[in-house]
């Protein structure tokens, strides 16, 4: 499952809300960071991949970011 699909399934409407849910709201622009992940413009760092897997209960994995 992609992060975009998970975002939709969880009824999350904004990238800001997704950033808060993932706990990456400490970066300079968390909404933009998460937006780049969702759109496939960048791949999260290892520490963020671990957070994403934990928060999504393993539904979104590192392999889901590789196209």
PDB file of N, H, CA, C and O in Angstrom:
ATOM      1  N   UNK A   1       0.853  -1.173   0.000  1.00  0.00           N
ATOM      2  CA  UNK A   1       0.000   0.000   0.000  1.00  0.00           C
ATOM      3  C   UNK A   1       0.897   1.233   0.000  1.00  0.00           C
ATOM      4  O   UNK A   1       1.884   1.292   0.733  1.00  0.00           O
ATOM      5  N   UNK A   2       0.555   2.192  -0.806  1.00  0.00           N
ATOM      6  H   UNK A   2      -0.247   2.145  -1.402  1.00  0.00           H
ATOM      7  CA  UNK A   2       1.345   3.424  -0.823  1.00  0.00           C
ATOM      8  C   UNK A   2       0.916   4.337   0.326  1.00  0.00           C
ATOM      9  O   UNK A   2      -0.147   4.162   0.921  1.00  0.00           O
ATOM     10  N   UNK A   3       1.757   5.298   0.614  1.00  0.00           N
ATOM     11  H   UNK A   3       2.621   5.441   0.130  1.00  0.00           H
ATOM     12  CA  UNK A   3       1.422   6.272   1.655  1.00  0.00           C
ATOM     13  C   UNK A   3       0.196   7.081   1.235  1.00  0.00           C
ATOM     14  O   UNK A   3      -0.621   7.461   2.074  1.00  0.00           O
ATOM     15  N   UNK A   4       0.073   7.338  -0.052  1.00  0.00           N
ATOM     16  H   UNK A   4       0.737   7.029  -0.733  1.00  0.00           H
ATOM     17  CA  UNK A   4      -1.096   8.068  -0.559  1.00  0.00           C
ATOM     18  C   UNK A   4      -2.372   7.267  -0.303  1.00  0.00           C
ATOM     19  O   UNK A   4      -3.374   7.823   0.148  1.00  0.00           O
ATOM     20  N   UNK A   5      -2.339   5.969  -0.589  1.00  0.00           N
ATOM     21  H   UNK A   5      -1.525   5.517  -0.955  1.00  0.00           H
ATOM     22  CA  UNK A   5      -3.503   5.122  -0.358  1.00  0.00           C
ATOM     23  C   UNK A   5      -3.844   5.061   1.126  1.00  0.00           C
ATOM     24  O   UNK A   5      -5.015   5.114   1.503  1.00  0.00           O
ATOM     25  N   UNK A   6      -2.818   4.950   1.966  1.00  0.00           N
ATOM     26  H   UNK A   6      -1.867   4.907   1.660  1.00  0.00           H
ATOM     27  CA  UNK A   6      -3.044   4.900   3.406  1.00  0.00           C
ATOM     28  C   UNK A   6      -3.666   6.198   3.897  1.00  0.00           C
ATOM     29  O   UNK A   6      -4.578   6.184   4.724  1.00  0.00           O
ATOM     30  N   UNK A   7      -3.168   7.324   3.384  1.00  0.00           N
ATOM     31  H   UNK A   7      -2.427   7.336   2.713  1.00  0.00           H
ATOM     32  CA  UNK A   7      -3.697   8.647   3.741  1.00  0.00           C
ATOM     33  C   UNK A   7      -5.188   8.726   3.412  1.00  0.00           C
ATOM     34  O   UNK A   7      -5.982   9.219   4.214  1.00  0.00           O
ATOM     35  N   UNK A   8      -5.558   8.242   2.243  1.00  0.00           N
ATOM     36  H   UNK A   8      -4.914   7.841   1.592  1.00  0.00           H
ATOM     37  CA  UNK A   8      -6.966   8.252   1.829  1.00  0.00           C
ATOM     38  C   UNK A   8      -7.789   7.321   2.712  1.00  0.00           C
ATOM     39  O   UNK A   8      -8.873   7.690   3.164  1.00  0.00           O
ATOM     40  N   UNK A   9      -7.278   6.110   2.960  1.00  0.00           N
ATOM     41  H   UNK A   9      -6.398   5.810   2.592  1.00  0.00           H
ATOM     42  CA  UNK A   9      -8.005   5.138   3.788  1.00  0.00           C
ATOM     43  C   UNK A   9      -8.227   5.641   5.211  1.00  0.00           C
ATOM     44  O   UNK A   9      -9.234   5.312   5.838  1.00  0.00           O
ATOM     45  N   UNK A  10      -7.298   6.430   5.714  1.00  0.00           N
ATOM     46  H   UNK A  10      -6.480   6.697   5.204  1.00  0.00           H
ATOM     47  CA  UNK A  10      -7.406   6.959   7.072  1.00  0.00           C
ATOM     48  C   UNK A  10      -8.206   8.260   7.130  1.00  0.00           C
ATOM     49  O   UNK A  10      -8.366   8.856   8.196  1.00  0.00           O
ATOM     50  N   UNK A  11      -8.710   8.694   5.963  1.00  0.00           N
ATOM     51  H   UNK A  11      -8.580   8.210   5.098  1.00  0.00           H
ATOM     52  CA  UNK A  11      -9.510   9.916   5.885  1.00  0.00           C
ATOM     53  C   UNK A  11      -8.716  11.138   6.353  1.00  0.00           C
ATOM     54  O   UNK A  11      -9.247  12.022   7.026  1.00  0.00           O
ATOM     55  N   UNK A  12      -7.439  11.169   5.984  1.00  0.00           N
ATOM     56  H   UNK A  12      -7.008  10.451   5.438  1.00  0.00           H
ATOM     57  CA  UNK A  12      -6.576  12.304   6.306  1.00  0.00           C
ATOM     58  C   UNK A  12      -6.637  13.256   5.119  1.00  0.00           C
ATOM     59  O   UNK A  12      -6.358  12.864   3.986  1.00  0.00           O
ATOM     60  N   UNK A  13      -7.001  14.497   5.381  1.00  0.00           N
ATOM     61  H   UNK A  13      -7.228  14.816   6.301  1.00  0.00           H
ATOM     62  CA  UNK A  13      -7.280  15.432   4.299  1.00  0.00           C
ATOM     63  C   UNK A  13      -6.113  16.325   3.907  1.00  0.00           C
ATOM     64  O   UNK A  13      -6.090  16.834   2.786  1.00  0.00           O
ATOM     65  N   UNK A  14      -5.158  16.529   4.781  1.00  0.00           N
ATOM     66  H   UNK A  14      -5.177  16.115   5.691  1.00  0.00           H
ATOM     67  CA  UNK A  14      -4.074  17.453   4.446  1.00  0.00           C
ATOM     68  C   UNK A  14      -2.713  16.813   4.723  1.00  0.00           C
ATOM     69  O   UNK A  14      -2.594  15.876   5.513  1.00  0.00           O
ATOM     70  N   UNK A  15      -1.706  17.341   4.059  1.00  0.00           N
ATOM     71  H   UNK A  15      -1.803  18.103   3.418  1.00  0.00           H
ATOM     72  CA  UNK A  15      -0.348  16.865   4.295  1.00  0.00           C
ATOM     73  C   UNK A  15       0.121  17.254   5.687  1.00  0.00           C
ATOM     74  O   UNK A  15       0.916  16.542   6.300  1.00  0.00           O
ATOM     75  N   UNK A  16      -0.358  18.358   6.177  1.00  0.00           N
ATOM     76  H   UNK A  16      -1.004  18.937   5.679  1.00  0.00           H
ATOM     77  CA  UNK A  16      -0.013  18.786   7.534  1.00  0.00           C
ATOM     78  C   UNK A  16      -0.539  17.781   8.563  1.00  0.00           C
ATOM     79  O   UNK A  16       0.163  17.405   9.502  1.00  0.00           O
ATOM     80  N   UNK A  17      -1.770  17.365   8.366  1.00  0.00           N
ATOM     81  H   UNK A  17      -2.340  17.672   7.603  1.00  0.00           H
ATOM     82  CA  UNK A  17      -2.380  16.380   9.263  1.00  0.00           C
ATOM     83  C   UNK A  17      -1.614  15.053   9.196  1.00  0.00           C
ATOM     84  O   UNK A  17      -1.396  14.401  10.217  1.00  0.00           O
ATOM     85  N   UNK A  18      -1.214  14.668   7.997  1.00  0.00           N
ATOM     86  H   UNK A  18      -1.391  15.198   7.167  1.00  0.00           H
ATOM     87  CA  UNK A  18      -0.446  13.436   7.831  1.00  0.00           C
ATOM     88  C   UNK A  18       0.907  13.553   8.521  1.00  0.00           C
ATOM     89  O   UNK A  18       1.359  12.605   9.163  1.00  0.00           O
ATOM     90  N   UNK A  19       1.551  14.695   8.396  1.00  0.00           N
ATOM     91  H   UNK A  19       1.185  15.465   7.874  1.00  0.00           H
ATOM     92  CA  UNK A  19       2.845  14.912   9.046  1.00  0.00           C
ATOM     93  C   UNK A  19       2.708  14.796  10.564  1.00  0.00           C
ATOM     94  O   UNK A  19       3.565  14.210  11.225  1.00  0.00           O
ATOM     95  N   UNK A  20       1.646  15.349  11.106  1.00  0.00           N
ATOM     96  H   UNK A  20       0.949  15.825  10.569  1.00  0.00           H
ATOM     97  CA  UNK A  20       1.407  15.261  12.550  1.00  0.00           C
ATOM     98  C   UNK A  20       1.163  13.816  12.969  1.00  0.00           C
ATOM     99  O   UNK A  20       1.675  13.364  13.993  1.00  0.00           O
ATOM    100  N   UNK A  21       0.383  13.099  12.177  1.00  0.00           N
ATOM    101  H   UNK A  21      -0.034  13.466  11.345  1.00  0.00           H
ATOM    102  CA  UNK A  21       0.073  11.699  12.483  1.00  0.00           C
ATOM    103  C   UNK A  21       1.350  10.846  12.462  1.00  0.00           C
ATOM    104  O   UNK A  21       1.510   9.933  13.272  1.00  0.00           O
ATOM    105  N   UNK A  22       2.258  11.160  11.520  1.00  0.00           N
ATOM    106  H   UNK A  22       2.127  11.902  10.862  1.00  0.00           H
ATOM    107  CA  UNK A  22       3.513  10.424  11.407  1.00  0.00           C
ATOM    108  C   UNK A  22       4.574  10.921  12.387  1.00  0.00           C
ATOM    109  O   UNK A  22       5.608  10.277  12.565  1.00  0.00           O
ATOM    110  N   UNK A  23       4.322  12.049  13.012  1.00  0.00           N
ATOM    111  H   UNK A  23       3.481  12.572  12.868  1.00  0.00           H
ATOM    112  CA  UNK A  23       5.264  12.576  13.980  1.00  0.00           C
ATOM    113  C   UNK A  23       6.495  13.211  13.365  1.00  0.00           C
ATOM    114  O   UNK A  23       7.555  13.244  13.989  1.00  0.00           O
ATOM    115  N   UNK A  24       6.367  13.712  12.157  1.00  0.00           N
ATOM    116  H   UNK A  24       5.506  13.686  11.650  1.00  0.00           H
ATOM    117  CA  UNK A  24       7.499  14.379  11.509  1.00  0.00           C
ATOM    118  C   UNK A  24       7.318  15.894  11.495  1.00  0.00           C
ATOM    119  O   UNK A  24       7.903  16.595  10.670  1.00  0.00           O
ATOM    120  N   UNK A  25       6.511  16.377  12.407  1.00  0.00           N
ATOM    121  H   UNK A  25       6.035  15.807  13.077  1.00  0.00           H
ATOM    122  CA  UNK A  25       6.209  17.808  12.433  1.00  0.00           C
ATOM    123  C   UNK A  25       7.308  18.648  13.061  1.00  0.00           C
ATOM    124  O   UNK A  25       7.105  19.831  13.330  1.00  0.00           O
ATOM    125  N   UNK A  26       8.483  18.044  13.300  1.00  0.00           N
ATOM    126  H   UNK A  26       8.648  17.082  13.081  1.00  0.00           H
ATOM    127  CA  UNK A  26       9.595  18.824  13.844  1.00  0.00           C
ATOM    128  C   UNK A  26      10.512  19.350  12.754  1.00  0.00           C
ATOM    129  O   UNK A  26      11.403  20.152  13.035  1.00  0.00           O
ATOM    130  N   UNK A  27      10.311  18.913  11.510  1.00  0.00           N
ATOM    131  H   UNK A  27       9.588  18.261  11.282  1.00  0.00           H
ATOM    132  CA  UNK A  27      11.146  19.414  10.421  1.00  0.00           C
ATOM    133  C   UNK A  27      10.734  20.844  10.091  1.00  0.00           C
ATOM    134  O   UNK A  27       9.720  21.340  10.581  1.00  0.00           O
ATOM    135  N   UNK A  28      11.524  21.491   9.265  1.00  0.00           N
ATOM    136  H   UNK A  28      12.348  21.089   8.866  1.00  0.00           H
ATOM    137  CA  UNK A  28      11.271  22.896   8.948  1.00  0.00           C
ATOM    138  C   UNK A  28       9.926  23.097   8.257  1.00  0.00           C
ATOM    139  O   UNK A  28       9.199  24.039   8.574  1.00  0.00           O
ATOM    140  N   UNK A  29       9.593  22.219   7.317  1.00  0.00           N
ATOM    141  H   UNK A  29      10.184  21.454   7.059  1.00  0.00           H
ATOM    142  CA  UNK A  29       8.309  22.307   6.623  1.00  0.00           C
ATOM    143  C   UNK A  29       7.739  20.893   6.489  1.00  0.00           C
ATOM    144  O   UNK A  29       7.839  20.279   5.427  1.00  0.00           O
ATOM    145  N   UNK A  30       7.139  20.375   7.572  1.00  0.00           N
ATOM    146  H   UNK A  30       7.058  20.873   8.436  1.00  0.00           H
ATOM    147  CA  UNK A  30       6.699  18.974   7.579  1.00  0.00           C
ATOM    148  C   UNK A  30       5.662  18.638   6.514  1.00  0.00           C
ATOM    149  O   UNK A  30       5.695  17.539   5.961  1.00  0.00           O
ATOM    150  N   UNK A  31       4.746  19.549   6.213  1.00  0.00           N
ATOM    151  H   UNK A  31       4.719  20.442   6.663  1.00  0.00           H
ATOM    152  CA  UNK A  31       3.720  19.262   5.214  1.00  0.00           C
ATOM    153  C   UNK A  31       4.360  19.059   3.841  1.00  0.00           C
ATOM    154  O   UNK A  31       3.970  18.157   3.099  1.00  0.00           O
ATOM    155  N   UNK A  32       5.323  19.880   3.512  1.00  0.00           N
ATOM    156  H   UNK A  32       5.639  20.613   4.115  1.00  0.00           H
ATOM    157  CA  UNK A  32       6.006  19.752   2.215  1.00  0.00           C
ATOM    158  C   UNK A  32       6.820  18.466   2.161  1.00  0.00           C
ATOM    159  O   UNK A  32       6.857  17.800   1.127  1.00  0.00           O
ATOM    160  N   UNK A  33       7.465  18.114   3.255  1.00  0.00           N
ATOM    161  H   UNK A  33       7.435  18.655   4.096  1.00  0.00           H
ATOM    162  CA  UNK A  33       8.256  16.893   3.325  1.00  0.00           C
ATOM    163  C   UNK A  33       7.361  15.679   3.047  1.00  0.00           C
ATOM    164  O   UNK A  33       7.705  14.829   2.225  1.00  0.00           O
ATOM    165  N   UNK A  34       6.239  15.602   3.716  1.00  0.00           N
ATOM    166  H   UNK A  34       5.960  16.292   4.383  1.00  0.00           H
ATOM    167  CA  UNK A  34       5.311  14.486   3.544  1.00  0.00           C
ATOM    168  C   UNK A  34       4.694  14.506   2.145  1.00  0.00           C
ATOM    169  O   UNK A  34       4.485  13.452   1.546  1.00  0.00           O
ATOM    170  N   UNK A  35       4.410  15.675   1.632  1.00  0.00           N
ATOM    171  H   UNK A  35       4.580  16.532   2.119  1.00  0.00           H
ATOM    172  CA  UNK A  35       3.863  15.794   0.285  1.00  0.00           C
ATOM    173  C   UNK A  35       4.823  15.191  -0.738  1.00  0.00           C
ATOM    174  O   UNK A  35       4.394  14.498  -1.661  1.00  0.00           O
ATOM    175  N   UNK A  36       6.101  15.448  -0.581  1.00  0.00           N
ATOM    176  H   UNK A  36       6.449  16.011   0.169  1.00  0.00           H
ATOM    177  CA  UNK A  36       7.103  14.900  -1.505  1.00  0.00           C
ATOM    178  C   UNK A  36       7.145  13.378  -1.426  1.00  0.00           C
ATOM    179  O   UNK A  36       7.359  12.718  -2.443  1.00  0.00           O
ATOM    180  N   UNK A  37       6.946  12.811  -0.242  1.00  0.00           N
ATOM    181  H   UNK A  37       6.773  13.347   0.584  1.00  0.00           H
ATOM    182  CA  UNK A  37       6.900  11.356  -0.102  1.00  0.00           C
ATOM    183  C   UNK A  37       5.673  10.797  -0.805  1.00  0.00           C
ATOM    184  O   UNK A  37       5.767   9.823  -1.551  1.00  0.00           O
ATOM    185  N   UNK A  38       4.518  11.418  -0.565  1.00  0.00           N
ATOM    186  H   UNK A  38       4.442  12.209   0.041  1.00  0.00           H
ATOM    187  CA  UNK A  38       3.253  10.938  -1.128  1.00  0.00           C
ATOM    188  C   UNK A  38       3.283  11.005  -2.656  1.00  0.00           C
ATOM    189  O   UNK A  38       2.794  10.094  -3.325  1.00  0.00           O
ATOM    190  N   UNK A  39       3.845  12.059  -3.202  1.00  0.00           N
ATOM    191  H   UNK A  39       4.242  12.798  -2.659  1.00  0.00           H
ATOM    192  CA  UNK A  39       3.876  12.246  -4.649  1.00  0.00           C
ATOM    193  C   UNK A  39       5.007  11.478  -5.322  1.00  0.00           C
ATOM    194  O   UNK A  39       5.091  11.449  -6.550  1.00  0.00           O
ATOM    195  N   UNK A  40       5.871  10.860  -4.535  1.00  0.00           N
ATOM    196  H   UNK A  40       5.803  10.884  -3.538  1.00  0.00           H
ATOM    197  CA  UNK A  40       6.967  10.092  -5.106  1.00  0.00           C
ATOM    198  C   UNK A  40       8.160  10.920  -5.526  1.00  0.00           C
ATOM    199  O   UNK A  40       9.025  10.437  -6.256  1.00  0.00           O
ATOM    200  N   UNK A  41       8.219  12.168  -5.074  1.00  0.00           N
ATOM    201  H   UNK A  41       7.516  12.560  -4.481  1.00  0.00           H
ATOM    202  CA  UNK A  41       9.345  13.041  -5.416  1.00  0.00           C
ATOM    203  C   UNK A  41      10.584  12.726  -4.606  1.00  0.00           C
ATOM    204  O   UNK A  41      11.695  13.044  -5.031  1.00  0.00           O
ATOM    205  N   UNK A  42      10.418  12.109  -3.447  1.00  0.00           N
ATOM    206  H   UNK A  42       9.516  11.851  -3.101  1.00  0.00           H
ATOM    207  CA  UNK A  42      11.559  11.718  -2.621  1.00  0.00           C
ATOM    208  C   UNK A  42      11.178  10.502  -1.784  1.00  0.00           C
ATOM    209  O   UNK A  42      10.003  10.180  -1.605  1.00  0.00           O
ATOM    210  N   UNK A  43      12.208   9.847  -1.284  1.00  0.00           N
ATOM    211  H   UNK A  43      13.162  10.109  -1.429  1.00  0.00           H
ATOM    212  CA  UNK A  43      12.021   8.666  -0.437  1.00  0.00           C
ATOM    213  C   UNK A  43      12.400   9.058   0.987  1.00  0.00           C
ATOM    214  O   UNK A  43      13.427   9.704   1.196  1.00  0.00           O
ATOM    215  N   UNK A  44      11.593   8.678   1.959  1.00  0.00           N
ATOM    216  H   UNK A  44      10.759   8.153   1.789  1.00  0.00           H
ATOM    217  CA  UNK A  44      11.912   9.022   3.351  1.00  0.00           C
ATOM    218  C   UNK A  44      13.233   8.408   3.801  1.00  0.00           C
ATOM    219  O   UNK A  44      13.641   7.352   3.317  1.00  0.00           O
ATOM    220  N   UNK A  45      13.880   9.077   4.718  1.00  0.00           N
ATOM    221  H   UNK A  45      13.548   9.935   5.110  1.00  0.00           H
ATOM    222  CA  UNK A  45      15.098   8.535   5.333  1.00  0.00           C
ATOM    223  C   UNK A  45      14.736   7.327   6.182  1.00  0.00           C
ATOM    224  O   UNK A  45      13.568   7.103   6.502  1.00  0.00           O
ATOM    225  N   UNK A  46      15.738   6.562   6.537  1.00  0.00           N
ATOM    226  H   UNK A  46      16.687   6.744   6.277  1.00  0.00           H
ATOM    227  CA  UNK A  46      15.520   5.324   7.284  1.00  0.00           C
ATOM    228  C   UNK A  46      14.720   5.547   8.559  1.00  0.00           C
ATOM    229  O   UNK A  46      13.811   4.776   8.867  1.00  0.00           O
ATOM    230  N   UNK A  47      15.056   6.607   9.307  1.00  0.00           N
ATOM    231  H   UNK A  47      15.795   7.233   9.057  1.00  0.00           H
ATOM    232  CA  UNK A  47      14.334   6.845  10.563  1.00  0.00           C
ATOM    233  C   UNK A  47      12.855   7.123  10.309  1.00  0.00           C
ATOM    234  O   UNK A  47      12.002   6.716  11.098  1.00  0.00           O
ATOM    235  N   UNK A  48      12.548   7.811   9.215  1.00  0.00           N
ATOM    236  H   UNK A  48      13.241   8.141   8.573  1.00  0.00           H
ATOM    237  CA  UNK A  48      11.158   8.094   8.887  1.00  0.00           C
ATOM    238  C   UNK A  48      10.450   6.851   8.348  1.00  0.00           C
ATOM    239  O   UNK A  48       9.261   6.655   8.600  1.00  0.00           O
ATOM    240  N   UNK A  49      11.178   6.010   7.605  1.00  0.00           N
ATOM    241  H   UNK A  49      12.144   6.170   7.400  1.00  0.00           H
ATOM    242  CA  UNK A  49      10.583   4.767   7.116  1.00  0.00           C
ATOM    243  C   UNK A  49      10.136   3.896   8.286  1.00  0.00           C
ATOM    244  O   UNK A  49       9.073   3.277   8.234  1.00  0.00           O
ATOM    245  N   UNK A  50      10.939   3.850   9.328  1.00  0.00           N
ATOM    246  H   UNK A  50      11.803   4.352   9.371  1.00  0.00           H
ATOM    247  CA  UNK A  50      10.586   3.065  10.512  1.00  0.00           C
ATOM    248  C   UNK A  50       9.340   3.624  11.183  1.00  0.00           C
ATOM    249  O   UNK A  50       8.479   2.868  11.632  1.00  0.00           O
ATOM    250  N   UNK A  51       9.246   4.935  11.252  1.00  0.00           N
ATOM    251  H   UNK A  51       9.946   5.549  10.888  1.00  0.00           H
ATOM    252  CA  UNK A  51       8.075   5.583  11.844  1.00  0.00           C
ATOM    253  C   UNK A  51       6.832   5.291  11.007  1.00  0.00           C
ATOM    254  O   UNK A  51       5.771   4.976  11.544  1.00  0.00           O
ATOM    255  N   UNK A  52       6.976   5.399   9.691  1.00  0.00           N
ATOM    256  H   UNK A  52       7.839   5.655   9.254  1.00  0.00           H
ATOM    257  CA  UNK A  52       5.847   5.158   8.796  1.00  0.00           C
ATOM    258  C   UNK A  52       5.345   3.725   8.960  1.00  0.00           C
ATOM    259  O   UNK A  52       4.138   3.495   9.032  1.00  0.00           O
ATOM    260  N   UNK A  53       6.265   2.763   9.019  1.00  0.00           N
ATOM    261  H   UNK A  53       7.246   2.950   8.960  1.00  0.00           H
ATOM    262  CA  UNK A  53       5.861   1.368   9.192  1.00  0.00           C
ATOM    263  C   UNK A  53       5.127   1.164  10.514  1.00  0.00           C
ATOM    264  O   UNK A  53       4.130   0.445  10.578  1.00  0.00           O
ATOM    265  N   UNK A  54       5.635   1.808  11.573  1.00  0.00           N
ATOM    266  H   UNK A  54       6.445   2.392  11.521  1.00  0.00           H
ATOM    267  CA  UNK A  54       5.010   1.651  12.891  1.00  0.00           C
ATOM    268  C   UNK A  54       3.619   2.281  12.919  1.00  0.00           C
ATOM    269  O   UNK A  54       2.663   1.659  13.382  1.00  0.00           O
ATOM    270  N   UNK A  55       3.508   3.504  12.426  1.00  0.00           N
ATOM    271  H   UNK A  55       4.285   4.009  12.050  1.00  0.00           H
ATOM    272  CA  UNK A  55       2.234   4.225  12.477  1.00  0.00           C
ATOM    273  C   UNK A  55       1.179   3.566  11.588  1.00  0.00           C
ATOM    274  O   UNK A  55      -0.006   3.564  11.923  1.00  0.00           O
ATOM    275  N   UNK A  56       1.607   3.011  10.465  1.00  0.00           N
ATOM    276  H   UNK A  56       2.570   3.012  10.194  1.00  0.00           H
ATOM    277  CA  UNK A  56       0.657   2.391   9.540  1.00  0.00           C
ATOM    278  C   UNK A  56       0.453   0.902   9.832  1.00  0.00           C
ATOM    279  O   UNK A  56      -0.174   0.191   9.046  1.00  0.00           O
ATOM    280  N   UNK A  57       0.978   0.442  10.946  1.00  0.00           N
ATOM    281  H   UNK A  57       1.487   1.019  11.585  1.00  0.00           H
ATOM    282  CA  UNK A  57       0.870  -0.976  11.325  1.00  0.00           C
ATOM    283  C   UNK A  57       1.409  -1.900  10.236  1.00  0.00           C
ATOM    284  O   UNK A  57       0.860  -2.974   9.990  1.00  0.00           O
ATOM    285  N   UNK A  58       2.491  -1.468   9.589  1.00  0.00           N
ATOM    286  H   UNK A  58       2.937  -0.596   9.790  1.00  0.00           H
ATOM    287  CA  UNK A  58       3.147  -2.285   8.577  1.00  0.00           C
ATOM    288  C   UNK A  58       2.472  -2.299   7.222  1.00  0.00           C
ATOM    289  O   UNK A  58       2.884  -3.043   6.333  1.00  0.00           O
ATOM    290  N   UNK A  59       1.440  -1.488   7.051  1.00  0.00           N
ATOM    291  H   UNK A  59       1.105  -0.884   7.773  1.00  0.00           H
ATOM    292  CA  UNK A  59       0.739  -1.453   5.762  1.00  0.00           C
ATOM    293  C   UNK A  59       1.541  -0.710   4.693  1.00  0.00           C
ATOM    294  O   UNK A  59       1.421  -1.003   3.503  1.00  0.00           O
ATOM    295  N   UNK A  60       2.363   0.255   5.126  1.00  0.00           N
ATOM    296  H   UNK A  60       2.460   0.492   6.092  1.00  0.00           H
ATOM    297  CA  UNK A  60       3.252   0.968   4.210  1.00  0.00           C
ATOM    298  C   UNK A  60       4.675   0.587   4.591  1.00  0.00           C
ATOM    299  O   UNK A  60       5.111   0.824   5.718  1.00  0.00           O
ATOM    300  N   UNK A  61       5.393  -0.003   3.644  1.00  0.00           N
ATOM    301  H   UNK A  61       5.039  -0.195   2.728  1.00  0.00           H
ATOM    302  CA  UNK A  61       6.748  -0.488   3.889  1.00  0.00           C
ATOM    303  C   UNK A  61       7.732   0.263   3.009  1.00  0.00           C
ATOM    304  O   UNK A  61       7.319   0.975   2.093  1.00  0.00           O
ATOM    305  N   UNK A  62       9.039   0.116   3.271  1.00  0.00           N
ATOM    306  H   UNK A  62       9.375  -0.462   4.015  1.00  0.00           H
ATOM    307  CA  UNK A  62      10.037   0.769   2.423  1.00  0.00           C
ATOM    308  C   UNK A  62       9.891   0.394   0.944  1.00  0.00           C
ATOM    309  O   UNK A  62      10.116   1.230   0.069  1.00  0.00           O
ATOM    310  N   UNK A  63       9.520  -0.841   0.668  1.00  0.00           N
ATOM    311  H   UNK A  63       9.338  -1.520   1.379  1.00  0.00           H
ATOM    312  CA  UNK A  63       9.345  -1.268  -0.730  1.00  0.00           C
ATOM    313  C   UNK A  63       8.239  -0.495  -1.442  1.00  0.00           C
ATOM    314  O   UNK A  63       8.252  -0.378  -2.667  1.00  0.00           O
ATOM    315  N   UNK A  64       7.296   0.024  -0.688  1.00  0.00           N
ATOM    316  H   UNK A  64       7.285  -0.071   0.307  1.00  0.00           H
ATOM    317  CA  UNK A  64       6.200   0.773  -1.301  1.00  0.00           C
ATOM    318  C   UNK A  64       6.643   2.119  -1.854  1.00  0.00           C
ATOM    319  O   UNK A  64       5.892   2.759  -2.589  1.00  0.00           O
ATOM    320  N   UNK A  65       7.839   2.556  -1.517  1.00  0.00           N
ATOM    321  H   UNK A  65       8.450   2.036  -0.920  1.00  0.00           H
ATOM    322  CA  UNK A  65       8.347   3.827  -2.023  1.00  0.00           C
ATOM    323  C   UNK A  65       9.193   3.639  -3.274  1.00  0.00           C
ATOM    324  O   UNK A  65       9.616   4.615  -3.894  1.00  0.00           O
ATOM    325  N   UNK A  66       9.440   2.394  -3.645  1.00  0.00           N
ATOM    326  H   UNK A  66       9.097   1.601  -3.142  1.00  0.00           H
ATOM    327  CA  UNK A  66      10.236   2.100  -4.834  1.00  0.00           C
ATOM    328  C   UNK A  66       9.277   1.749  -5.962  1.00  0.00           C
ATOM    329  O   UNK A  66       8.448   0.847  -5.844  1.00  0.00           O
ATOM    330  N   UNK A  67       9.413   2.482  -7.050  1.00  0.00           N
ATOM    331  H   UNK A  67      10.086   3.215  -7.146  1.00  0.00           H
ATOM    332  CA  UNK A  67       8.483   2.220  -8.163  1.00  0.00           C
ATOM    333  C   UNK A  67       9.084   1.342  -9.221  1.00  0.00           C
ATOM    334  O   UNK A  67       8.425   1.035 -10.215  1.00  0.00           O
TER     335      UNK A  67
END
